[in-house]
Amino acid sequence: MWFILYYVVAITVLILHFTGFLARNNLEWLVFVLAVTVFPAVLYL
């Protein structure tokens, strides 16, 4: 359940990033937050 929610949030943030919405609203830090949350999983695998 949490994985599905995480993927939905991640895909939404990526779509907003590529459409320029995050840059216009100074929310680009959300992309970095997602990257930091993925990093431990990459190390674990």
C-alpha positions in Angstrom: 0.0 0.0 0.0 2.8 2.5 0.9 4.7 1.6 -2.2 1.7 2.5 -4.4 1.3 5.8 -2.6 5.0 6.5 -2.9 5.0 5.8 -6.6 1.9 8.0 -7.2 3.6 10.9 -5.3 6.9 10.4 -7.2 5.2 10.3 -10.6 3.2 13.4 -9.8 6.3 15.3 -8.7 8.1 14.2 -11.8 5.3 15.3 -14.1 5.1 18.7 -12.3 8.9 19.0 -12.6 8.9 18.5 -16.4 5.9 20.8 -16.9 7.7 23.6 -15.1 5.2 23.9 -12.3 7.7 23.3 -9.5 10.1 25.8 -10.9 7.5 28.5 -11.1 6.4 27.9 -7.5 9.8 27.4 -6.0 9.1 23.8 -5.2 12.1 22.2 -7.0 13.3 20.9 -3.6 10.6 18.2 -3.8 12.6 16.5 -6.5 15.6 16.4 -4.2 13.5 15.1 -1.3 12.3 12.2 -3.5 15.9 11.5 -4.5 17.0 11.3 -0.9 14.2 8.9 0.0 15.2 6.6 -2.9 18.9 6.6 -2.1 18.7 4.2 1.0 16.7 1.7 -1.1 19.3 1.7 -3.8 22.0 1.1 -1.2 20.0 -1.7 0.3 19.6 -3.5 -3.0 
